Amino acid sequence: MVWQKSMDLVERVYRLTATLPCEETYRLISQTTRAATSVPANIAEGFARASPREYARFLAVAKGSLMETETLLVIAARLGYLKAGVSEPTLALIAEISKMLTVLRTRILQSRRTAQS
C-alpha cells in the first residue's frame, strides 16, 4: 500500500513540477522529481532484499527522500512558483506516506527482534 501511494506521489510531483518555470529545469524540477522517484524505488529495492534489516534500512532511505521532496515543494511554494493551496494535497499525501513508512519500518524491526528471541 505504501509503495502504491508513493507511486501516486511521483505522478503528482511530475504534474506539479511541470508548472515550474523553465529556468528551474536543472534545479528544483530535477531535484524534486529525483527525490520523489527515489521513494517507491527504495521501497521496492528494500522489499527485494533478503533480510528484514536491509528492508528497514531502505525504508529509512525512502523516508529521507520523502522529506526531501516535501522540503523542495515548500521551497517552490515559498519562491512563488506554486500558487497557494496547489501543493496542499500533495503535502497531505507526503504526511500520510511518512506515517505509513514509520509504522512499516517499526513493524519490520519488531518482527525481526521477535524472530531473534
Biopython code that builds the backbone (N, CA, C, O; Angstrom):
import numpy as np
from Bio.PDB.StructureBuilder import StructureBuilder

atoms = [
    (1, "MET", "N", (0.819, -1.195, 0.000)),
    (1, "MET", "CA", (0.000, 0.000, 0.000)),
    (1, "MET", "C", (0.876, 1.279, 0.000)),
    (1, "MET", "O", (0.581, 2.234, -0.719)),
    (2, "VAL", "N", (1.947, 1.284, 0.808)),
    (2, "VAL", "CA", (2.806, 2.468, 0.868)),
    (2, "VAL", "C", (3.530, 2.671, -0.461)),
    (2, "VAL", "O", (3.757, 3.805, -0.881)),
    (3, "TRP", "N", (3.891, 1.574, -1.116)),
    (3, "TRP", "CA", (4.528, 1.684, -2.434)),
    (3, "TRP", "C", (3.545, 2.293, -3.437)),
    (3, "TRP", "O", (3.924, 3.159, -4.226)),
    (4, "GLN", "N", (2.293, 1.847, -3.411)),
    (4, "GLN", "CA", (1.286, 2.374, -4.327)),
    (4, "GLN", "C", (1.066, 3.870, -4.104)),
    (4, "GLN", "O", (0.989, 4.642, -5.059)),
    (5, "LYS", "N", (0.967, 4.265, -2.851)),
    (5, "LYS", "CA", (0.776, 5.687, -2.550)),
    (5, "LYS", "C", (1.990, 6.514, -2.958)),
    (5, "LYS", "O", (1.854, 7.658, -3.392)),
    (6, "SER", "N", (3.173, 5.931, -2.815)),
    (6, "SER", "CA", (4.369, 6.672, -3.222)),
    (6, "SER", "C", (4.443, 6.789, -4.747)),
    (6, "SER", "O", (4.996, 7.757, -5.267)),
    (7, "MET", "N", (3.896, 5.820, -5.453)),
    (7, "MET", "CA", (3.804, 5.937, -6.919)),
    (7, "MET", "C", (2.832, 7.053, -7.288)),
    (7, "MET", "O", (3.077, 7.801, -8.235)),
    (8, "ASP", "N", (1.731, 7.170, -6.548)),
    (8, "ASP", "CA", (0.789, 8.280, -6.759)),
    (8, "ASP", "C", (1.493, 9.616, -6.512)),
    (8, "ASP", "O", (1.273, 10.589, -7.233)),
    (9, "LEU", "N", (2.336, 9.645, -5.493)),
    (9, "LEU", "CA", (3.101, 10.858, -5.189)),
    (9, "LEU", "C", (3.982, 11.250, -6.364)),
    (9, "LEU", "O", (4.051, 12.428, -6.717)),
    (10, "VAL", "N", (4.650, 10.290, -6.971)),
    (10, "VAL", "CA", (5.520, 10.584, -8.113)),
    (10, "VAL", "C", (4.715, 11.248, -9.225)),
    (10, "VAL", "O", (5.158, 12.237, -9.808)),
    (11, "GLU", "N", (3.543, 10.711, -9.519)),
    (11, "GLU", "CA", (2.696, 11.310, -10.557)),
    (11, "GLU", "C", (2.336, 12.752, -10.208)),
    (11, "GLU", "O", (2.411, 13.640, -11.056)),
    (12, "ARG", "N", (1.946, 12.976, -8.954)),
    (12, "ARG", "CA", (1.582, 14.329, -8.518)),
    (12, "ARG", "C", (2.770, 15.292, -8.635)),
    (12, "ARG", "O", (2.624, 16.429, -9.084)),
    (13, "VAL", "N", (3.938, 14.816, -8.226)),
    (13, "VAL", "CA", (5.133, 15.669, -8.261)),
    (13, "VAL", "C", (5.480, 16.027, -9.704)),
    (13, "VAL", "O", (5.823, 17.174, -9.992)),
    (14, "TYR", "N", (5.394, 15.070, -10.600)),
    (14, "TYR", "CA", (5.672, 15.363, -12.008)),
    (14, "TYR", "C", (4.695, 16.404, -12.546)),
    (14, "TYR", "O", (5.088, 17.298, -13.296)),
    (15, "ARG", "N", (3.441, 16.292, -12.170)),
    (15, "ARG", "CA", (2.440, 17.280, -12.630)),
    (15, "ARG", "C", (2.713, 18.660, -12.046)),
    (15, "ARG", "O", (2.611, 19.669, -12.744)),
    (16, "LEU", "N", (3.061, 18.701, -10.757)),
    (16, "LEU", "CA", (3.354, 19.985, -10.118)),
    (16, "LEU", "C", (4.598, 20.637, -10.706)),
    (16, "LEU", "O", (4.597, 21.830, -11.012)),
    (17, "THR", "N", (5.659, 19.852, -10.861)),
    (17, "THR", "CA", (6.909, 20.444, -11.351)),
    (17, "THR", "C", (6.815, 20.851, -12.824)),
    (17, "THR", "O", (7.598, 21.678, -13.291)),
    (18, "ALA", "N", (5.859, 20.273, -13.552)),
    (18, "ALA", "CA", (5.665, 20.675, -14.953)),
    (18, "ALA", "C", (5.197, 22.121, -15.056)),
    (18, "ALA", "O", (5.301, 22.733, -16.120)),
    (19, "THR", "N", (4.685, 22.671, -13.962)),
    (19, "THR", "CA", (4.203, 24.058, -13.969)),
    (19, "THR", "C", (5.280, 25.058, -13.558)),
    (19, "THR", "O", (5.068, 26.269, -13.622)),
    (20, "LEU", "N", (6.434, 24.547, -13.138)),
    (20, "LEU", "CA", (7.511, 25.451, -12.711)),
    (20, "LEU", "C", (8.184, 26.095, -13.923)),
    (20, "LEU", "O", (8.127, 25.554, -15.027)),
    (21, "PRO", "N", (8.818, 27.244, -13.718)),
    (21, "PRO", "CA", (9.485, 27.937, -14.838)),
    (21, "PRO", "C", (10.618, 27.100, -15.448)),
    (21, "PRO", "O", (11.255, 26.300, -14.763)),
    (22, "CYS", "N", (10.847, 27.299, -16.721)),
    (22, "CYS", "CA", (11.891, 26.561, -17.464)),
    (22, "CYS", "C", (13.264, 26.694, -16.826)),
    (22, "CYS", "O", (14.053, 25.749, -16.861)),
    (23, "GLU", "N", (13.563, 27.844, -16.246)),
    (23, "GLU", "CA", (14.894, 28.039, -15.656)),
    (23, "GLU", "C", (15.126, 27.125, -14.448)),
    (23, "GLU", "O", (16.257, 26.994, -13.980)),
    (24, "GLU", "N", (14.076, 26.501, -13.948)),
    (24, "GLU", "CA", (14.209, 25.567, -12.825)),
    (24, "GLU", "C", (14.378, 24.115, -13.276)),
    (24, "GLU", "O", (14.423, 23.212, -12.440)),
    (25, "THR", "N", (14.472, 23.881, -14.579)),
    (25, "THR", "CA", (14.581, 22.513, -15.110)),
    (25, "THR", "C", (15.715, 21.738, -14.465)),
    (25, "THR", "O", (15.524, 20.591, -14.063)),
    (26, "TYR", "N", (16.873, 22.329, -14.359)),
    (26, "TYR", "CA", (18.032, 21.624, -13.828)),
    (26, "TYR", "C", (18.283, 21.937, -12.359)),
    (26, "TYR", "O", (19.317, 21.574, -11.799)),
    (27, "ARG", "N", (17.323, 22.613, -11.751)),
    (27, "ARG", "CA", (17.456, 22.927, -10.330)),
    (27, "ARG", "C", (16.303, 22.257, -9.580)),
    (27, "ARG", "O", (16.366, 21.060, -9.301)),
    (28, "LEU", "N", (15.276, 22.993, -9.257)),
    (28, "LEU", "CA", (14.176, 22.440, -8.466)),
    (28, "LEU", "C", (13.452, 21.281, -9.148)),
    (28, "LEU", "O", (13.133, 20.291, -8.490)),
    (29, "ILE", "N", (13.193, 21.381, -10.426)),
    (29, "ILE", "CA", (12.439, 20.327, -11.115)),
    (29, "ILE", "C", (13.193, 19.010, -11.065)),
    (29, "ILE", "O", (12.641, 17.983, -10.670)),
    (30, "SER", "N", (14.437, 19.044, -11.462)),
    (30, "SER", "CA", (15.246, 17.833, -11.484)),
    (30, "SER", "C", (15.398, 17.227, -10.089)),
    (30, "SER", "O", (15.218, 16.023, -9.907)),
    (31, "GLN", "N", (15.726, 18.052, -9.124)),
    (31, "GLN", "CA", (15.960, 17.549, -7.771)),
    (31, "GLN", "C", (14.671, 17.017, -7.149)),
    (31, "GLN", "O", (14.693, 15.996, -6.461)),
    (32, "THR", "N", (13.558, 17.694, -7.383)),
    (32, "THR", "CA", (12.287, 17.270, -6.796)),
    (32, "THR", "C", (11.802, 15.959, -7.397)),
    (32, "THR", "O", (11.344, 15.078, -6.671)),
    (33, "THR", "N", (11.898, 15.822, -8.712)),
    (33, "THR", "CA", (11.449, 14.571, -9.334)),
    (33, "THR", "C", (12.366, 13.407, -8.957)),
    (33, "THR", "O", (11.896, 12.284, -8.775)),
    (34, "ARG", "N", (13.660, 13.666, -8.840)),
    (34, "ARG", "CA", (14.586, 12.604, -8.408)),
    (34, "ARG", "C", (14.265, 12.151, -6.988)),
    (34, "ARG", "O", (14.245, 10.954, -6.701)),
    (35, "ALA", "N", (14.016, 13.107, -6.107)),
    (35, "ALA", "CA", (13.706, 12.762, -4.714)),
    (35, "ALA", "C", (12.397, 11.963, -4.641)),
    (35, "ALA", "O", (12.310, 10.970, -3.918)),
    (36, "ALA", "N", (11.394, 12.398, -5.384)),
    (36, "ALA", "CA", (10.092, 11.714, -5.362)),
    (36, "ALA", "C", (10.195, 10.296, -5.912)),
    (36, "ALA", "O", (9.636, 9.363, -5.334)),
    (37, "THR", "N", (10.902, 10.129, -7.020)),
    (37, "THR", "CA", (11.009, 8.786, -7.611)),
    (37, "THR", "C", (11.854, 7.866, -6.742)),
    (37, "THR", "O", (11.724, 6.645, -6.830)),
    (38, "SER", "N", (12.700, 8.422, -5.920)),
    (38, "SER", "CA", (13.520, 7.625, -5.020)),
    (38, "SER", "C", (12.685, 6.930, -3.943)),
    (38, "SER", "O", (13.089, 5.889, -3.424)),
    (39, "VAL", "N", (11.536, 7.492, -3.608)),
    (39, "VAL", "CA", (10.712, 6.911, -2.542)),
    (39, "VAL", "C", (10.222, 5.510, -2.920)),
    (39, "VAL", "O", (10.558, 4.551, -2.226)),
    (40, "PRO", "N", (9.438, 5.355, -3.997)),
    (40, "PRO", "CA", (8.995, 3.991, -4.323)),
    (40, "PRO", "C", (10.144, 3.083, -4.762)),
    (40, "PRO", "O", (10.092, 1.871, -4.556)),
    (41, "ALA", "N", (11.183, 3.669, -5.366)),
    (41, "ALA", "CA", (12.323, 2.851, -5.793)),
    (41, "ALA", "C", (13.018, 2.213, -4.591)),
    (41, "ALA", "O", (13.397, 1.043, -4.648)),
    (42, "ASN", "N", (13.188, 2.960, -3.514)),
    (42, "ASN", "CA", (13.830, 2.409, -2.319)),
    (42, "ASN", "C", (12.929, 1.422, -1.587)),
    (42, "ASN", "O", (13.414, 0.447, -1.012)),
    (43, "ILE", "N", (11.629, 1.667, -1.604)),
    (43, "ILE", "CA", (10.701, 0.707, -1.002)),
    (43, "ILE", "C", (10.804, -0.618, -1.753)),
    (43, "ILE", "O", (10.901, -1.680, -1.137)),
    (44, "ALA", "N", (10.783, -0.555, -3.073)),
    (44, "ALA", "CA", (10.860, -1.772, -3.893)),
    (44, "ALA", "C", (12.191, -2.490, -3.719)),
    (44, "ALA", "O", (12.231, -3.712, -3.580)),
    (45, "GLU", "N", (13.275, -1.728, -3.728)),
    (45, "GLU", "CA", (14.591, -2.348, -3.583)),
    (45, "GLU", "C", (14.747, -3.006, -2.217)),
    (45, "GLU", "O", (15.286, -4.108, -2.110)),
    (46, "GLY", "N", (14.280, -2.335, -1.188)),
    (46, "GLY", "CA", (14.357, -2.911, 0.151)),
    (46, "GLY", "C", (13.529, -4.170, 0.289)),
    (46, "GLY", "O", (13.949, -5.128, 0.937)),
    (47, "PHE", "N", (12.356, -4.171, -0.317)),
    (47, "PHE", "CA", (11.483, -5.347, -0.272)),
    (47, "PHE", "C", (12.145, -6.547, -0.937)),
    (47, "PHE", "O", (11.954, -7.688, -0.517)),
    (48, "ALA", "N", (12.925, -6.273, -1.979)),
    (48, "ALA", "CA", (13.583, -7.349, -2.729)),
    (48, "ALA", "C", (14.822, -7.895, -2.016)),
    (48, "ALA", "O", (15.355, -8.933, -2.407)),
    (49, "ARG", "N", (15.272, -7.212, -0.991)),
    (49, "ARG", "CA", (16.456, -7.672, -0.263)),
    (49, "ARG", "C", (16.126, -8.908, 0.571)),
    (49, "ARG", "O", (14.962, -9.197, 0.850)),
    (50, "ALA", "N", (17.150, -9.611, 0.952)),
    (50, "ALA", "CA", (16.978, -10.893, 1.634)),
    (50, "ALA", "C", (16.663, -10.778, 3.121)),
    (50, "ALA", "O", (16.216, -11.751, 3.730)),
    (51, "SER", "N", (16.885, -9.622, 3.710)),
    (51, "SER", "CA", (16.714, -9.559, 5.162)),
    (51, "SER", "C", (15.807, -8.403, 5.588)),
    (51, "SER", "O", (15.745, -7.371, 4.921)),
    (52, "PRO", "N", (15.108, -8.591, 6.707)),
    (52, "PRO", "CA", (14.285, -7.513, 7.258)),
    (52, "PRO", "C", (15.124, -6.284, 7.624)),
    (52, "PRO", "O", (14.664, -5.149, 7.498)),
    (53, "ARG", "N", (16.343, -6.519, 8.070)),
    (53, "ARG", "CA", (17.219, -5.409, 8.438)),
    (53, "ARG", "C", (17.499, -4.515, 7.218)),
    (53, "ARG", "O", (17.444, -3.288, 7.308)),
    (54, "GLU", "N", (17.794, -5.147, 6.093)),
    (54, "GLU", "CA", (18.035, -4.392, 4.858)),
    (54, "GLU", "C", (16.774, -3.647, 4.418)),
    (54, "GLU", "O", (16.838, -2.486, 4.014)),
    (55, "TYR", "N", (15.639, -4.320, 4.501)),
    (55, "TYR", "CA", (14.368, -3.696, 4.132)),
    (55, "TYR", "C", (14.136, -2.452, 4.988)),
    (55, "TYR", "O", (13.774, -1.396, 4.468)),
    (56, "ALA", "N", (14.343, -2.576, 6.289)),
    (56, "ALA", "CA", (14.164, -1.442, 7.198)),
    (56, "ALA", "C", (15.098, -0.293, 6.833)),
    (56, "ALA", "O", (14.714, 0.875, 6.892)),
    (57, "ARG", "N", (16.320, -0.636, 6.458)),
    (57, "ARG", "CA", (17.286, 0.403, 6.068)),
    (57, "ARG", "C", (16.811, 1.146, 4.827)),
    (57, "ARG", "O", (16.899, 2.373, 4.765)),
    (58, "PHE", "N", (16.311, 0.417, 3.845)),
    (58, "PHE", "CA", (15.826, 1.058, 2.626)),
    (58, "PHE", "C", (14.562, 1.883, 2.885)),
    (58, "PHE", "O", (14.344, 2.904, 2.232)),
    (59, "LEU", "N", (13.738, 1.450, 3.827)),
    (59, "LEU", "CA", (12.565, 2.249, 4.193)),
    (59, "LEU", "C", (12.994, 3.576, 4.821)),
    (59, "LEU", "O", (12.356, 4.607, 4.609)),
    (60, "ALA", "N", (14.075, 3.538, 5.592)),
    (60, "ALA", "CA", (14.603, 4.775, 6.178)),
    (60, "ALA", "C", (15.113, 5.716, 5.086)),
    (60, "ALA", "O", (14.910, 6.928, 5.163)),
    (61, "VAL", "N", (15.768, 5.164, 4.081)),
    (61, "VAL", "CA", (16.241, 5.973, 2.954)),
    (61, "VAL", "C", (15.045, 6.556, 2.200)),
    (61, "VAL", "O", (15.069, 7.719, 1.797)),
    (62, "ALA", "N", (14.003, 5.749, 2.012)),
    (62, "ALA", "CA", (12.790, 6.222, 1.336)),
    (62, "ALA", "C", (12.177, 7.395, 2.098)),
    (62, "ALA", "O", (11.731, 8.371, 1.495)),
    (63, "LYS", "N", (12.158, 7.294, 3.422)),
    (63, "LYS", "CA", (11.598, 8.388, 4.221)),
    (63, "LYS", "C", (12.441, 9.647, 4.090)),
    (63, "LYS", "O", (11.903, 10.754, 4.052)),
    (64, "GLY", "N", (13.753, 9.489, 4.022)),
    (64, "GLY", "CA", (14.612, 10.654, 3.813)),
    (64, "GLY", "C", (14.307, 11.334, 2.485)),
    (64, "GLY", "O", (14.241, 12.561, 2.416)),
    (65, "SER", "N", (14.123, 10.554, 1.444)),
    (65, "SER", "CA", (13.777, 11.102, 0.129)),
    (65, "SER", "C", (12.396, 11.757, 0.154)),
    (65, "SER", "O", (12.163, 12.762, -0.517)),
    (66, "LEU", "N", (11.495, 11.182, 0.930)),
    (66, "LEU", "CA", (10.154, 11.760, 1.069)),
    (66, "LEU", "C", (10.230, 13.136, 1.711)),
    (66, "LEU", "O", (9.565, 14.073, 1.268)),
    (67, "MET", "N", (11.045, 13.257, 2.756)),
    (67, "MET", "CA", (11.191, 14.543, 3.434)),
    (67, "MET", "C", (11.903, 15.563, 2.545)),
    (67, "MET", "O", (11.623, 16.760, 2.610)),
    (68, "GLU", "N", (12.822, 15.077, 1.719)),
    (68, "GLU", "CA", (13.479, 15.960, 0.749)),
    (68, "GLU", "C", (12.448, 16.484, -0.251)),
    (68, "GLU", "O", (12.451, 17.668, -0.588)),
    (69, "THR", "N", (11.575, 15.608, -0.719)),
    (69, "THR", "CA", (10.522, 16.014, -1.656)),
    (69, "THR", "C", (9.641, 17.084, -1.029)),
    (69, "THR", "O", (9.334, 18.096, -1.659)),
    (70, "GLU", "N", (9.240, 16.857, 0.209)),
    (70, "GLU", "CA", (8.397, 17.831, 0.915)),
    (70, "GLU", "C", (9.092, 19.190, 0.996)),
    (70, "GLU", "O", (8.489, 20.225, 0.711)),
    (71, "THR", "N", (10.350, 19.175, 1.383)),
    (71, "THR", "CA", (11.110, 20.424, 1.520)),
    (71, "THR", "C", (11.206, 21.170, 0.198)),
    (71, "THR", "O", (11.043, 22.390, 0.156)),
    (72, "LEU", "N", (11.468, 20.446, -0.870)),
    (72, "LEU", "CA", (11.601, 21.084, -2.181)),
    (72, "LEU", "C", (10.278, 21.672, -2.658)),
    (72, "LEU", "O", (10.269, 22.722, -3.301)),
    (73, "LEU", "N", (9.167, 21.016, -2.357)),
    (73, "LEU", "CA", (7.854, 21.580, -2.719)),
    (73, "LEU", "C", (7.555, 22.834, -1.909)),
    (73, "LEU", "O", (6.976, 23.788, -2.429)),
    (74, "VAL", "N", (7.944, 22.836, -0.643)),
    (74, "VAL", "CA", (7.754, 24.024, 0.186)),
    (74, "VAL", "C", (8.617, 25.169, -0.342)),
    (74, "VAL", "O", (8.175, 26.317, -0.375)),
    (75, "ILE", "N", (9.833, 24.862, -0.750)),
    (75, "ILE", "CA", (10.707, 25.889, -1.336)),
    (75, "ILE", "C", (10.064, 26.468, -2.595)),
    (75, "ILE", "O", (10.028, 27.685, -2.772)),
    (76, "ALA", "N", (9.559, 25.603, -3.465)),
    (76, "ALA", "CA", (8.909, 26.070, -4.707)),
    (76, "ALA", "C", (7.736, 26.977, -4.384)),
    (76, "ALA", "O", (7.528, 27.985, -5.059)),
    (77, "ALA", "N", (6.968, 26.633, -3.363)),
    (77, "ALA", "CA", (5.831, 27.471, -2.963)),
    (77, "ALA", "C", (6.316, 28.805, -2.392)),
    (77, "ALA", "O", (5.755, 29.858, -2.698)),
    (78, "ARG", "N", (7.356, 28.754, -1.564)),
    (78, "ARG", "CA", (7.882, 29.992, -0.962)),
    (78, "ARG", "C", (8.471, 30.924, -2.005)),
    (78, "ARG", "O", (8.455, 32.143, -1.833)),
    (79, "LEU", "N", (8.992, 30.356, -3.088)),
    (79, "LEU", "CA", (9.537, 31.186, -4.163)),
    (79, "LEU", "C", (8.438, 31.709, -5.089)),
    (79, "LEU", "O", (8.708, 32.475, -6.014)),
    (80, "GLY", "N", (7.208, 31.292, -4.832)),
    (80, "GLY", "CA", (6.078, 31.766, -5.624)),
    (80, "GLY", "C", (5.859, 30.989, -6.909)),
    (80, "GLY", "O", (5.095, 31.423, -7.771)),
    (81, "TYR", "N", (6.518, 29.846, -7.051)),
    (81, "TYR", "CA", (6.372, 29.041, -8.258)),
    (81, "TYR", "C", (5.086, 28.207, -8.239)),
    (81, "TYR", "O", (4.575, 27.825, -9.292)),
    (82, "LEU", "N", (4.571, 27.930, -7.052)),
    (82, "LEU", "CA", (3.319, 27.185, -6.919)),
    (82, "LEU", "C", (2.296, 28.100, -6.258)),
    (82, "LEU", "O", (2.583, 28.728, -5.239)),
    (83, "LYS", "N", (1.119, 28.172, -6.834)),
    (83, "LYS", "CA", (0.064, 29.011, -6.268)),
    (83, "LYS", "C", (-0.384, 28.451, -4.928)),
    (83, "LYS", "O", (-0.300, 27.250, -4.674)),
    (84, "ALA", "N", (-0.861, 29.348, -4.079)),
    (84, "ALA", "CA", (-1.312, 28.955, -2.740)),
    (84, "ALA", "C", (-2.331, 27.825, -2.827)),
    (84, "ALA", "O", (-3.292, 27.888, -3.593)),
    (85, "GLY", "N", (-2.100, 26.804, -2.031)),
    (85, "GLY", "CA", (-3.032, 25.689, -1.954)),
    (85, "GLY", "C", (-2.838, 24.596, -2.988)),
    (85, "GLY", "O", (-3.360, 23.493, -2.821)),
    (86, "VAL", "N", (-2.094, 24.879, -4.061)),
    (86, "VAL", "CA", (-1.918, 23.887, -5.126)),
    (86, "VAL", "C", (-1.155, 22.661, -4.629)),
    (86, "VAL", "O", (-1.464, 21.534, -5.015)),
    (87, "SER", "N", (-0.180, 22.878, -3.790)),
    (87, "SER", "CA", (0.632, 21.757, -3.318)),
    (87, "SER", "C", (0.071, 21.097, -2.063)),
    (87, "SER", "O", (0.607, 20.084, -1.613)),
    (88, "GLU", "N", (-0.987, 21.647, -1.492)),
    (88, "GLU", "CA", (-1.529, 21.109, -0.238)),
    (88, "GLU", "C", (-1.934, 19.631, -0.315)),
    (88, "GLU", "O", (-1.583, 18.869, 0.586)),
    (89, "PRO", "N", (-2.659, 19.197, -1.356)),
    (89, "PRO", "CA", (-2.996, 17.763, -1.417)),
    (89, "PRO", "C", (-1.755, 16.868, -1.497)),
    (89, "PRO", "O", (-1.735, 15.771, -0.939)),
    (90, "THR", "N", (-0.742, 17.339, -2.184)),
    (90, "THR", "CA", (0.494, 16.560, -2.297)),
    (90, "THR", "C", (1.225, 16.526, -0.961)),
    (90, "THR", "O", (1.768, 15.488, -0.581)),
    (91, "LEU", "N", (1.247, 17.632, -0.254)),
    (91, "LEU", "CA", (1.871, 17.661, 1.066)),
    (91, "LEU", "C", (1.113, 16.770, 2.051)),
    (91, "LEU", "O", (1.721, 16.146, 2.921)),
    (92, "ALA", "N", (-0.210, 16.711, 1.915)),
    (92, "ALA", "CA", (-1.007, 15.815, 2.768)),
    (92, "ALA", "C", (-0.680, 14.351, 2.456)),
    (92, "ALA", "O", (-0.602, 13.522, 3.362)),
    (93, "LEU", "N", (-0.490, 14.042, 1.179)),
    (93, "LEU", "CA", (-0.119, 12.685, 0.788)),
    (93, "LEU", "C", (1.263, 12.329, 1.345)),
    (93, "LEU", "O", (1.486, 11.204, 1.793)),
    (94, "ILE", "N", (2.172, 13.279, 1.314)),
    (94, "ILE", "CA", (3.507, 13.064, 1.880)),
    (94, "ILE", "C", (3.402, 12.747, 3.372)),
    (94, "ILE", "O", (4.077, 11.839, 3.858)),
    (95, "ALA", "N", (2.568, 13.481, 4.099)),
    (95, "ALA", "CA", (2.388, 13.224, 5.531)),
    (95, "ALA", "C", (1.837, 11.815, 5.759)),
    (95, "ALA", "O", (2.273, 11.118, 6.676)),
    (96, "GLU", "N", (0.885, 11.398, 4.932)),
    (96, "GLU", "CA", (0.310, 10.061, 5.050)),
    (96, "GLU", "C", (1.360, 8.976, 4.775)),
    (96, "GLU", "O", (1.460, 7.995, 5.512)),
    (97, "ILE", "N", (2.127, 9.163, 3.719)),
    (97, "ILE", "CA", (3.177, 8.191, 3.376)),
    (97, "ILE", "C", (4.225, 8.127, 4.481)),
    (97, "ILE", "O", (4.718, 7.049, 4.814)),
    (98, "SER", "N", (4.561, 9.270, 5.043)),
    (98, "SER", "CA", (5.551, 9.316, 6.128)),
    (98, "SER", "C", (5.101, 8.456, 7.308)),
    (98, "SER", "O", (5.887, 7.685, 7.857)),
    (99, "LYS", "N", (3.847, 8.593, 7.686)),
    (99, "LYS", "CA", (3.309, 7.790, 8.791)),
    (99, "LYS", "C", (3.338, 6.305, 8.435)),
    (99, "LYS", "O", (3.692, 5.468, 9.265)),
    (100, "MET", "N", (2.966, 5.987, 7.208)),
    (100, "MET", "CA", (2.946, 4.590, 6.776)),
    (100, "MET", "C", (4.347, 3.984, 6.799)),
    (100, "MET", "O", (4.524, 2.845, 7.231)),
    (101, "LEU", "N", (5.336, 4.739, 6.338)),
    (101, "LEU", "CA", (6.716, 4.252, 6.350)),
    (101, "LEU", "C", (7.202, 4.012, 7.777)),
    (101, "LEU", "O", (7.881, 3.022, 8.052)),
    (102, "THR", "N", (6.853, 4.916, 8.672)),
    (102, "THR", "CA", (7.260, 4.770, 10.071)),
    (102, "THR", "C", (6.659, 3.510, 10.676)),
    (102, "THR", "O", (7.356, 2.741, 11.338)),
    (103, "VAL", "N", (5.369, 3.297, 10.451)),
    (103, "VAL", "CA", (4.699, 2.113, 11.000)),
    (103, "VAL", "C", (5.283, 0.838, 10.395)),
    (103, "VAL", "O", (5.563, -0.121, 11.114)),
    (104, "LEU", "N", (5.466, 0.828, 9.080)),
    (104, "LEU", "CA", (6.004, -0.362, 8.417)),
    (104, "LEU", "C", (7.406, -0.680, 8.921)),
    (104, "LEU", "O", (7.711, -1.833, 9.222)),
    (105, "ARG", "N", (8.241, 0.317, 9.012)),
    (105, "ARG", "CA", (9.613, 0.110, 9.477)),
    (105, "ARG", "C", (9.630, -0.399, 10.917)),
    (105, "ARG", "O", (10.394, -1.306, 11.249)),
    (106, "THR", "N", (8.796, 0.177, 11.762)),
    (106, "THR", "CA", (8.703, -0.259, 13.157)),
    (106, "THR", "C", (8.269, -1.719, 13.241)),
    (106, "THR", "O", (8.839, -2.494, 14.008)),
    (107, "ARG", "N", (7.271, -2.092, 12.463)),
    (107, "ARG", "CA", (6.784, -3.482, 12.472)),
    (107, "ARG", "C", (7.853, -4.454, 11.986)),
    (107, "ARG", "O", (8.019, -5.537, 12.547)),
    (108, "ILE", "N", (8.564, -4.068, 10.956)),
    (108, "ILE", "CA", (9.622, -4.940, 10.430)),
    (108, "ILE", "C", (10.715, -5.139, 11.477)),
    (108, "ILE", "O", (11.177, -6.259, 11.695)),
    (109, "LEU", "N", (11.120, -4.061, 12.116)),
    (109, "LEU", "CA", (12.158, -4.163, 13.141)),
    (109, "LEU", "C", (11.680, -4.945, 14.353)),
    (109, "LEU", "O", (12.449, -5.701, 14.946)),
    (110, "GLN", "N", (10.407, -4.769, 14.729)),
    (110, "GLN", "CA", (9.861, -5.530, 15.856)),
    (110, "GLN", "C", (9.772, -7.023, 15.527)),
    (110, "GLN", "O", (10.088, -7.866, 16.366)),
    (111, "SER", "N", (9.344, -7.343, 14.312)),
    (111, "SER", "CA", (9.224, -8.754, 13.941)),
    (111, "SER", "C", (10.612, -9.391, 13.864)),
    (111, "SER", "O", (10.772, -10.579, 14.144)),
    (112, "ARG", "N", (11.592, -8.612, 13.491)),
    (112, "ARG", "CA", (12.970, -9.102, 13.440)),
    (112, "ARG", "C", (13.454, -9.427, 14.848)),
    (112, "ARG", "O", (14.090, -10.457, 15.077)),
    (113, "ARG", "N", (13.144, -8.534, 15.789)),
    (113, "ARG", "CA", (13.556, -8.756, 17.184)),
    (113, "ARG", "C", (12.848, -9.986, 17.772)),
    (113, "ARG", "O", (13.444, -10.778, 18.502)),
    (114, "THR", "N", (11.563, -10.120, 17.432)),
    (114, "THR", "CA", (10.790, -11.259, 17.916)),
    (114, "THR", "C", (11.356, -12.566, 17.363)),
    (114, "THR", "O", (11.440, -13.563, 18.080)),
    (115, "ALA", "N", (11.738, -12.557, 16.099)),
    (115, "ALA", "CA", (12.290, -13.752, 15.466)),
    (115, "ALA", "C", (13.640, -14.138, 16.064)),
    (115, "ALA", "O", (13.999, -15.315, 16.109)),
    (116, "GLN", "N", (14.385, -13.125, 16.525)),
    (116, "GLN", "CA", (15.694, -13.407, 17.122)),
    (116, "GLN", "C", (15.592, -13.947, 18.530)),
    (116, "GLN", "O", (16.512, -14.597, 19.025)),
    (117, "SER", "N", (14.458, -13.672, 19.179)),
    (117, "SER", "CA", (14.289, -14.081, 20.599)),
    (117, "SER", "C", (14.095, -15.571, 20.734)),
    (117, "SER", "O", (13.940, -16.075, 21.847)),
]
sb = StructureBuilder()
sb.init_structure("model")
sb.init_model(0)
sb.init_chain("A")
sb.init_seg("    ")
for serial, (resi, resn, name, xyz) in enumerate(atoms, 1):
    if name == "N":
        sb.init_residue(resn, " ", resi, " ")
    sb.init_atom(name, np.array(xyz, "f"), 0.0, 1.0, " ", f" {name:<3s}", serial, name[0])
structure = sb.get_structure()
